[in-house]
Amino acid sequence: MGEKTLEIKESKLENARIRLDIEIPNDRVDAEYEKVLKNVQKKAKIKGFRIGKAPLDLVEKKYAEFVTGEAAENIVRSAYIEAIEQKGYTPVSQPVFDFKDLEKGKPFSFVVEFDVMPTIELGNYKGIHIEQKSVKVTDEDVDAEIESMRERMATVTKKEGEDAKVNKGDQVTVKMKRIDDKSPEEIDATAFTSHNLVVGKSKESWAIDDDIIGMKKGEEKEIKVKYPKDYEVEDLKGQKVTYLVKVEEIFVRQLPELNDEFAKSVGEYTSLEELKTRIRENLETYAKEQTLNQAKNDILAKIVENSTFDIPQSLVQKEMYAIFRRLQSRFGNVGKDINEFASIFGINPEELSKSIMDEAQRNIKNALVLTKIAELEQLKVSEEQFQKFVKSIAERNGVAEEEVVKVIEEKGNREEIEGDLILDTAYDFIYQNADIKILKPVTFQEYINQKK
């Protein structure tokens, strides 16, 4: 049964999928049929004969359907292995077979489809032009961060008495419902929704903060709101809306005094100045990392856009499953599948599935690009880079670096780890070889607002 016994027609389909049309000659079909028939004869139970002693023609007559099916499956399995070896394919998915009944004395044909490794035609990856944001942390940025800390540590006291009114800086619980698009009967039947806000904190034009100043507990008021055309809620973009607002509770907020004692209360700081210095350093580090990563992502996205890919659907589905499992874990592992998960959180399941699929394809393409660049540039993982990885794992888990190295050696997965680290090396490479224009610095708060 050499290679010439098979006739193979191969077709390359979309998404790195291969189709093989395979024909096995009749002499090989008959040989396998006879082999199966004789094996069945050894165990056949036919009236009037001892087990294994019935004539072949009687065995064939009684067990023809089983023998035909078993012979076909045997031929398909062996011919499939022979065909992929002959053609040099390494399938990455389970094969899907399609064949009709086998007939003695005739050639037997079947079709098999399977996925192979993804391929990439890499576009230009050097000299990619991008614009990188830059951030200058100001005193105002530091003060805003400290103010947020004071806000989180504020003490809250409920305002009592009939004369209690809403003032700027108060924490207020209000109930609201839209009334401009409803009849009086519909308004009465519509339930209020509850909201908490710190009066004067929001700087948005559509905030109701100024409108509720001076209102008393239990008081109701109609408030008109005009939303901008770029408002995040689709149904409210550019709309003029009227709400019925009722004040439920009013609280006075007392912020801690800003001094050295405050600094000591929020962490291991000896003075307010030390706290401010540390905050500035943290904001600068965060901004530097974020702008650098965004620049690298922009470069990678352009390389991906200029490249051509052939990716098997089975790989996309595998990555989609991994993404969904991570999403599930962040929300307490609720929902057995995408449909149930979407239903629990009131999300359109088709939109969620598409979002996950887009992310999966993006992840795969990014990895293919970086892997190809690492191969072409012969990039390697340095010992320093590996030790840095070990140190980060040790610090994250509160163990000695030697312990991490021991676990890696026991599992024998250093090569796998270096496979991931080489992607980081390629990620750095595309940045180092890009044409980057550093933009005019913005404040930290401006940068955060741009990201929203």
Sequence and secondary structure as in RCSB ss.txt:
>XXXX:A:sequence
MGEKTLEIKESKLENARIRLDIEIPNDRVDAEYEKVLKNVQKKAKIKGFRIGKAPLDLVEKKYAEFVTGEAAENI
VRSAYIEAIEQKGYTPVSQPVFDFKDLEKGKPFSFVVEFDVMPTIELGNYKGIHIEQKSVKVTDEDVDAEIESMR
ERMATVTKKEGEDAKVNKGDQVTVKMKRIDDKSPEEIDATAFTSHNLVVGKSKESWAIDDDIIGMKKGEEKEIKV
KYPKDYEVEDLKGQKVTYLVKVEEIFVRQLPELNDEFAKSVGEYTSLEELKTRIRENLETYAKEQTLNQAKNDIL
AKIVENSTFDIPQSLVQKEMYAIFRRLQSRFGNVGKDINEFASIFGINPEELSKSIMDEAQRNIKNALVLTKIAE
LEQLKVSEEQFQKFVKSIAERNGVAEEEVVKVIEEKGNREEIEGDLILDTAYDFIYQNADIKILKPVTFQEYINQ
KK
>XXXX:A:secstr
  GGG EEEEEEETTTEEEEEEEE HHHHHHHHHHHHHHHHHH   TTS TT S HHHHHHHHHHHHHHHHHHHH
HHHHHHHHHHHHT   SS  EEEE    TTS EEEEEEEE   EEE    SS EEEE  B   HHHHHHHHHHHH
HHT EEEE  STT B  TT EEEEEEEE TTS HHHHHHS  EEEEEETTT   TT  HHHHTT BTT EEEEEE
E  TT SSGGGTT EEEEEEEEEEEEEEE    SHHHHHHHSS SSHHHHHHHHHHHHHHHHHHHHHHHHHHHHH
HHHHHTSEEE  HHHHHHHHHHHHHHHHHHTTS  SSHHHHHHHTT  HHHHHHHHHHHHHHHHHHHHHHHHHHH
HTT    HHHHHHHHHHHHHHHT  HHHHHHHHHHHT HHHHHHHHHHHHHHHHHHHTSEEEE   B HHHHHHH
H 
